[in-house]
Each structure stands twice: as C-alpha cells, then as structure tokens.
Amino acid sequence: MSDPAALLAAVRRAGAHDNSVLQVHPLRSPGVAALVTQADAAAAQGDYTAAARLLDRALRFEPHAPDLLQARAEMALAQGDWTLAQQLARQALRRGPRFGALCARGWQTLAEVARVQRDAALRAQAGQRVAACRKSDPPPER
C-alpha cells in the first residue's frame, strides 16, 4: 500500500496552486460546514476513518455536492480503497466544475489510483486532464 499522507499531498498539490480564472465555492449549511471542518481536522491528524465517517454524514445532507464527493474520494484514497476513491472522484468530476482546483484534485485522485494500480493508460489520461483543469486569464487586449 502507498503512504496515505503522500497520496493526499499529491492530490492537494494538484489543486493548491491553481491559477484558473474560474473557481467554484459551494454555499453550505452551518451543520454540514461543521462536519467538513471536523473531517478536515481528523484528516490532518491522520485519522482518515473518522474523517470518512464525518464526510459520509455530510453527504447524507448534500449527496450531490462535488466538493464533498471529492473530499470523501480523498479519504478513500488515504484508506487504500481504490475502487471507492475512483468511483467518488468520477462522481465529483461529473457533478463539479470542469476547471479549477476541484477539477484538478479529482483528476489527480484518478491519477494516483492509476499509479498504485499500475494502469498506465488511465494515469496518462488523468495527468493530461489535470493540466486541462487550469484555465488562465486571457491575455489583455492591446
């Protein structure tokens, strides 16, 4: 099994320095926001099981939220559940934005699953799609 912290770091790096002109930030109920905050804290401490449980609770309230699906995919990745990580990342990509950090994190999740499973074709495709998630500002008119 791969190092969970390294897998998460790779996914988060993909979305960390995104210079896309389009970013999507969800509106969230206070209860779901609290669950996400608690999940983030648990994940930061390496308790991926607790983080996954908290995200599962949040998903009961917002089952189609792409950012929640992606966060849960990342916990599945950290737990070594490649099938679930891939399934949730694909759901997040279908429901989420086609550009920006969330897009990049979804495709990087698929790239990491492909790397671990030695699926060269998916890894190459996902790597290209990570780059395609970045859309910079158009050049200024002269």
C-alpha positions as CSV (number, residue, x, y, z in Angstrom):
1,M,0.0,0.0,0.0
2,S,1.2,3.5,-0.7
3,D,1.7,6.1,2.0
4,P,-1.7,7.8,2.7
5,A,-0.2,11.2,3.5
6,A,1.8,11.2,0.3
7,L,-1.2,10.3,-1.8
8,L,-3.2,13.1,-0.2
9,A,-0.4,15.5,-0.6
10,A,-0.2,14.7,-4.4
11,V,-3.9,15.3,-4.8
12,R,-3.9,18.5,-2.8
13,R,-0.9,19.9,-4.6
14,A,-2.8,19.4,-7.9
15,G,-5.4,21.9,-6.7
16,A,-3.3,24.1,-4.4
17,H,-1.7,26.5,-7.0
18,D,-4.5,26.6,-9.4
19,N,-4.4,29.8,-11.5
20,S,-7.7,29.2,-13.2
21,V,-10.0,32.2,-13.7
22,L,-13.0,30.1,-12.7
23,Q,-13.3,28.8,-9.1
24,V,-16.5,27.3,-7.7
25,H,-17.1,27.6,-3.9
26,P,-20.3,26.0,-2.6
27,L,-22.8,27.6,-0.3
28,R,-23.1,25.3,2.7
29,S,-25.4,24.9,5.7
30,P,-23.8,25.5,9.0
31,G,-24.3,21.9,10.1
32,V,-22.6,20.5,7.0
33,A,-19.8,23.1,7.3
34,A,-19.2,22.0,10.8
35,L,-18.9,18.3,9.7
36,V,-16.5,19.3,7.0
37,T,-14.3,21.3,9.4
38,Q,-14.3,18.3,11.8
39,A,-13.4,16.0,8.9
40,D,-10.5,18.3,7.9
41,A,-9.2,18.3,11.5
42,A,-9.4,14.5,11.7
43,A,-7.6,14.1,8.3
44,A,-4.9,16.5,9.4
45,Q,-4.3,14.2,12.4
46,G,-4.1,11.2,10.1
47,D,-7.5,9.8,11.3
48,Y,-8.8,9.0,7.9
49,T,-11.5,6.7,9.2
50,A,-13.0,9.4,11.4
51,A,-12.8,11.9,8.5
52,A,-14.5,9.5,6.2
53,R,-17.3,8.9,8.7
54,L,-17.8,12.7,9.1
55,L,-17.9,13.2,5.3
56,D,-20.4,10.4,5.0
57,R,-22.6,12.2,7.4
58,A,-22.2,15.4,5.4
59,L,-23.1,13.6,2.2
60,R,-26.4,12.4,3.7
61,F,-27.4,16.1,3.7
62,E,-25.8,17.0,0.4
63,P,-25.4,13.8,-1.5
64,H,-24.5,15.5,-4.8
65,A,-22.1,18.1,-3.6
66,P,-19.0,17.7,-5.8
67,D,-16.6,19.1,-3.2
68,L,-17.9,16.6,-0.5
69,L,-17.7,13.7,-3.0
70,Q,-14.1,14.7,-3.8
71,A,-13.2,15.1,-0.1
72,R,-14.6,11.6,0.5
73,A,-12.7,10.2,-2.5
74,E,-9.5,11.6,-1.0
75,M,-10.3,9.8,2.3
76,A,-11.0,6.5,0.4
77,L,-7.6,7.0,-1.4
78,A,-5.9,7.5,2.0
79,Q,-7.6,4.3,3.3
80,G,-6.4,2.3,0.3
81,D,-10.0,1.8,-1.1
82,W,-9.0,2.3,-4.7
83,T,-12.4,1.3,-6.1
84,L,-14.3,3.7,-3.9
85,A,-11.8,6.5,-4.4
86,Q,-12.2,6.1,-8.2
87,Q,-15.9,5.9,-8.0
88,L,-16.3,9.0,-5.9
89,A,-13.8,11.1,-7.8
90,R,-15.6,10.3,-11.0
91,Q,-18.9,11.4,-9.4
92,A,-17.3,14.6,-8.3
93,L,-15.9,15.2,-11.7
94,R,-19.3,14.6,-13.4
95,R,-21.1,16.9,-11.0
96,G,-18.4,19.5,-10.4
97,P,-16.8,22.3,-12.4
98,R,-14.7,21.5,-15.5
99,F,-12.0,23.9,-14.4
100,G,-10.2,24.9,-11.2
101,A,-8.8,23.3,-8.1
102,L,-11.7,20.8,-7.6
103,C,-11.4,19.6,-11.1
104,A,-7.6,19.1,-10.7
105,R,-8.0,17.3,-7.4
106,G,-10.5,14.9,-9.0
107,W,-8.3,14.0,-11.9
108,Q,-5.2,13.8,-9.6
109,T,-7.1,11.3,-7.4
110,L,-7.7,9.2,-10.5
111,A,-4.0,9.5,-11.5
112,E,-2.9,8.3,-8.0
113,V,-5.3,5.3,-8.1
114,A,-3.9,4.5,-11.6
115,R,-0.3,4.8,-10.4
116,V,-1.0,2.5,-7.5
117,Q,-2.8,0.0,-9.7
118,R,-0.2,0.3,-12.5
119,D,-2.8,1.5,-15.0
120,A,-0.6,3.5,-17.4
121,A,-3.4,4.5,-19.8
122,L,-5.6,5.9,-17.0
123,R,-2.6,7.6,-15.4
124,A,-1.6,9.3,-18.7
125,Q,-5.2,10.4,-19.4
126,A,-5.7,11.7,-15.8
127,G,-2.4,13.6,-15.9
128,Q,-3.5,15.4,-19.1
129,R,-6.8,16.2,-17.6
130,V,-5.2,17.7,-14.5
131,A,-3.4,20.2,-16.8
132,A,-6.7,20.8,-18.7
133,C,-8.4,21.9,-15.5
134,R,-6.3,25.1,-15.4
135,K,-7.6,28.0,-17.4
136,S,-5.7,31.2,-17.0
137,D,-6.9,34.7,-17.8
138,P,-7.0,35.6,-21.5
139,P,-4.2,38.0,-22.5
140,P,-5.0,41.7,-22.1
141,E,-6.1,43.5,-25.3
142,R,-3.6,45.8,-26.8
